[in-house]
Amino acid sequence: MEKENPIPALPAEPQMPAGRFGAALLRSLFPPRCAFCGKRGESTVCSACKQELRTLTPPSGEPTARLHSSWMPCALSVWRYEGTVRHALLRLKRYASRWRGTEFARQLAAAAAAAHLPPPDVVIPVPNYKEKSLQGLKRHSEENPVPLLLAERLAQQFSVPLDENQLIKYYPTPQQHRLSRARRRGNPVGAYRVLAPRRLQDKTVWLVDDIVTTGATMNECARLLWLYGAKQVVGLSFCVTVSRPVAREQNGTVQPEEDIGQTPHTL
């Protein structure tokens, strides 16, 4: 029997202890912090950031228009990679603040519910390259913690498995944000591997990343998951870039403009 509402509704704010005194005491000792600017106040998103966020919704059809419909028929990004969203994502990448990652994952889940996306059977983060060392394989969170952090929180919220080792990056590739748009599209092809195809059979996979630019990396990862048996792949990213004048190109590489080199885990 089909569920009437496959994706559970999420609370607007973290739940407080029962009782007015307990809630007031918790707020006074640990006031909520805005996940975007870090300001302490009454909410996990302050009024100033809420006002700016109203102007940062992605254009209609993004990022689905950048992704291949054959193996990823639906995709979703919550915000455009600009302003307070950009600064918050860079802070999350640098400090891996779990409280900030929890709020961003909550917003992703709420957006997925509003878009009526199919519920996940498993959540998989877009991986980074793992270097071999004497201690074994490094966790891909050591390079960019955001995709794994978001995927962990989403898996917890929906009570489904997190399969962080299903998809691996087999060899390193040049950083996407330093390549021209044409070279970005082919850069990730062949760089990823699926390790346990049996765990994908007839599963709805939520593929999670922090940001989508050209969509090349998410396309390649979704292609492999679909080819190895996933029933469907849903692409989720916290934000998506918008078109802007690119820096001048030399020998196929982009000379960074402003802070383009700081873009976290661009695709």
Phi, psi and omega in degrees: 000131181287144177283143180291322179228092189295334180251118184295145176292141182254146178292150180293327181224159175303143183288137178266160176299154179296144178099140181295321182295317180297319179294317180295320180295317180296319179295323181288325180279320182228074180298144180300149176247141176294128182291344182264306182259346179086001182290135177279141182186220186260357188211160176282352170225114185288166184296323180295317179290324177301319180295319179290323182297334178298337180263002187244021175288144182295153174300154180302132178089358178259144001267011184305325182296338181267355187247157186276118187292339183297317182245358174214080187292340180219144179211159186211138169234144184277316187226164168278147181278078181211162169052230185294331178294315180298313181295320180294321181292322177296321177293321179295320179296321184284319188252348180052046182290115185292327179294325178287318178298324178297317179292319179295321177294323177298319179293322176298315181295320179294320178294322177296321178295318180295329180272359178058042177286151179296141182292152183277148165265334180205150179243131183231127176276150171292124188274159167262171176288135178256119178277143176281141179216177179295335180271003181105205182276132177287146173292142183290354177287347183289335178270308178220107186282350192293309181303316180294319180297315178296317181296319178302312183293321178294318178298321178294318183295325183257004177054048177234163182292146168259117182251075187286343181254008179290319184246126180234155173265115192285327178211156183288149176235159176302146179299131186299321186289352177257008179252158173291162181300323180295318181285334178298322185297324181264351186300315184276354185297126179085358185272351187243154179223147172260131186264328185224079183302330183298330181285351181262346190302122176058031180254144169272117186256130167264114179263121193244132173219171182273323186211144176245131172246271177283337184088005186295315182292314180295323176300313182295317179295317180295323179301314180294316180299320180291316180297329182267015167118356179297137180294315175203153180239126177250124181268126179236129174223150182290325180211168182223142178283156175246159182297137176208161179300129181272157178289162180297149183251142175224120178056037176083357179250151181267129173281116191301137173255140180051252184238030183301332179290349181264000182300125185281121170049053179292154184261000000 
